[in-house]
Amino acid sequence: MHVPVLLNEVIKIFDPQANENFIDATLGEAGHTLCILQKTDPSGKVLGIDLDAETLKVAEGKLKAYSNRIILDKNNFKNLENIIDEFKFKEISGILFDLGMSSRELEESGRGFSFQKDEPLLMNFGGDVLLTAEQIVNNWSANDLKGIFEEYGEERFSGKIAEAIVASRQNKPIKTTLDLVEIIKSAVPLKYQRGRLHPATRVFQALRIAVNDELNNLRGGLEAALKILKSGGKIVIISFHSLEDRIVKNFFREHKDSLNIITKKPVLPAKVEILNNPRARSAKLRAAQKLN
């Protein structure tokens, strides 16, 4: 069952009123959107964007009761300006970016996002993303691999893992997630394998970010959001690792003349939410309001 992260906190900040319009730039399985629609009766609308066609189908089913007030678009939120032009979507009171992966993507997509399943090394969300993790691990140089593992994964054993990947692919191509996991394990100390995090966590994160160009998309999405929000409109971002959070924090600082920062420090999930939904444990919420 899909559980939206920091739902109460998102709704408290947005404070949706009757007939207001919102954008859910990362619709997922529509947990946040469903609540926003309930609070914006009778005429408020939500424009829901997602890269994944299957996820959009799931969301559409959950939002059937609000079909006249929901617009769905399979797209990348970096294209926000074009999207709102296409749908003539105006007077936007709030934009939500929930940057976490859904349970469905991890467990059912079959695209290799999870290091606990044996799946093809794809890691692309959809849309116009043609690059795959398999192409990266089989073709990029050791230096380039080390670079993305360091920059996008903050992996301390980046060099050793990159060298092990290059050595392994000389014998046979690296095709599946479990192939890659075994290579990573072979390259790191035994103590590291027994740590709190699975030894493949940071490498898988780095590959996913590289495949989907996630950090550049986030920067583009934030810039677009600021342009299209109405005065007094709010932007809420839920991030799940330090790279995303740093981009959001720096974006708010860089645009302090245009934004009132609502969250002086990131809002974290309460202990009870983490107990009920362990995937929420690394979530950080930041929010700001567009000045007149």
Buried (B, 14 or more C-beta within 10 A) or exposed (E): EBEBBBBEBBBEBBEBEEBBBBBBBBBBBBBBBBBBBEBBEEEBBBBBBBBBEEBBEBBBEBBEEBEEBBBBBBBBBBBBBEBBEEEEBEEBBBBBBBBBBBBBBBEEBEBBBBBEBEBBBBBBBBBEBEBBBBEBBBEBEBEEBBBBBBBBBBBEBBBBBBBBBBEBBEEEEBBBBBBBBBBBBEBBEEEBEEEEEBBBBBBBBBBBBBBBBBBEBBBBBBBBBBEBBBEEBBBBBBBBBEBBBEBBBEBBEEBEEBBEBBBEEBBBBEEEBBEEBEBBBBBBBBBBBBEE
